[in-house]
Amino acid sequence: MNRHQEKLLVATLAGLIIAGAATFAIQPALAAGYDVDGPAQITGVEDWDVLNVRKWPASYSMQVGALEPQTSVWVERCIIAPQGGSDWCLVEQQDTRGWVNARYLTQIYDADI
């Protein structure tokens, strides 16, 4: 194998590794889910605490906001967590839009948001 072929092989392998890492990074957003399109309330959060809103449906994702306990939000959709994890829901409340853990949401009926 000559020098040019070695460089081509290394570049190809690096590309495959980068593509694999990118696929892993966006995998939560592509998970199976369900539409909600309805209001919910933040529950299960202590009065002195807030619920972090994340950019992507993962606890390690960047925080884009925080919601107070008992805040009403609009839930667009949720994704089903693999292997017994918690579902994540895409919520919106005024200027805050992002993902929260579904265990902190309680669906409400006939509410104005």
C-alpha positions as CSV (number, residue, x, y, z in Angstrom):
1,M,0.0,0.0,0.0
2,N,1.5,3.3,-1.0
3,R,1.4,6.6,0.9
4,H,-1.6,8.0,-1.0
5,Q,-3.7,4.9,-0.3
6,E,-2.8,5.1,3.4
7,K,-4.0,8.7,3.6
8,L,-7.2,7.8,1.8
9,L,-7.9,4.9,4.1
10,V,-7.3,7.1,7.2
11,A,-9.6,9.8,5.9
12,T,-12.3,7.3,5.1
13,L,-12.1,5.8,8.6
14,A,-12.2,9.2,10.2
15,G,-15.3,10.1,8.2
16,L,-17.0,6.9,9.3
17,I,-16.2,7.6,12.9
18,I,-17.5,11.1,12.7
19,A,-20.7,10.0,10.9
20,G,-21.2,7.3,13.6
21,A,-20.8,9.8,16.4
22,A,-23.3,12.2,14.7
23,T,-25.8,9.5,14.4
24,F,-25.5,8.6,18.1
25,A,-25.8,12.3,19.0
26,I,-29.1,12.8,17.2
27,Q,-30.6,9.4,18.0
28,P,-32.8,10.6,20.9
29,A,-34.6,13.0,18.6
30,L,-35.3,10.3,16.1
31,A,-36.8,7.9,18.7
32,A,-40.4,6.7,18.3
33,G,-42.9,9.1,19.8
34,Y,-46.5,10.3,20.1
35,D,-48.3,13.6,19.5
36,V,-49.9,15.3,22.5
37,D,-50.8,18.8,21.4
38,G,-52.3,19.8,24.7
39,P,-51.7,21.6,28.0
40,A,-49.9,20.2,31.0
41,Q,-48.7,21.4,34.4
42,I,-45.2,21.0,35.9
43,T,-45.6,18.7,38.9
44,G,-43.3,16.7,41.1
45,V,-40.8,19.5,41.4
46,E,-40.1,21.0,44.9
47,D,-41.3,24.5,45.5
48,W,-37.8,25.8,45.9
49,D,-36.6,24.1,42.7
50,V,-37.1,24.5,38.9
51,L,-37.5,22.0,36.1
52,N,-34.7,22.3,33.5
53,V,-35.7,22.7,29.9
54,R,-33.2,21.0,27.5
55,K,-32.3,21.7,23.9
56,W,-32.5,17.9,23.1
57,P,-34.3,15.1,24.9
58,A,-31.4,14.0,27.1
59,S,-30.3,15.0,30.6
60,Y,-26.8,15.9,29.3
61,S,-28.2,18.3,26.7
62,M,-27.7,22.0,27.0
63,Q,-30.2,23.8,29.3
64,V,-32.3,26.4,27.4
65,G,-34.6,27.4,30.2
66,A,-36.2,26.6,33.5
67,L,-39.8,26.3,34.6
68,E,-41.2,26.9,38.1
69,P,-43.4,24.2,39.8
70,Q,-47.1,24.4,38.9
71,T,-46.3,26.3,35.6
72,S,-48.7,25.5,32.7
73,V,-47.0,24.5,29.4
74,W,-48.1,23.4,26.0
75,V,-46.9,19.9,25.1
76,E,-46.3,19.3,21.4
77,R,-45.1,15.7,21.4
78,C,-43.3,13.2,23.5
79,I,-40.8,10.4,22.6
80,I,-40.6,7.0,24.1
81,A,-37.4,6.2,26.0
82,P,-35.7,3.0,25.1
83,Q,-35.1,0.3,27.7
84,G,-37.1,1.5,30.7
85,G,-35.9,5.1,30.6
86,S,-38.1,8.1,31.1
87,D,-40.1,9.7,28.2
88,W,-39.2,13.2,27.1
89,C,-41.7,15.8,25.9
90,L,-41.3,18.9,23.8
91,V,-42.9,21.8,25.6
92,E,-43.4,25.5,25.1
93,Q,-44.2,28.3,27.6
94,Q,-44.0,31.9,26.4
95,D,-40.4,32.3,25.0
96,T,-39.2,28.9,26.4
97,R,-39.2,25.9,24.1
98,G,-37.4,22.6,24.7
99,W,-37.5,19.1,26.1
100,V,-38.4,18.1,29.7
101,N,-38.7,14.7,31.4
102,A,-42.3,13.5,31.1
103,R,-42.4,12.3,34.7
104,Y,-42.7,16.0,35.7
105,L,-45.7,16.7,33.6
106,T,-49.4,16.2,34.4
107,Q,-51.9,16.6,31.6
108,I,-54.6,19.2,32.3
109,Y,-57.9,19.8,30.6
110,D,-59.8,23.0,29.8
111,A,-56.9,25.3,30.7
112,D,-55.8,28.6,29.2
113,I,-52.0,28.9,28.6
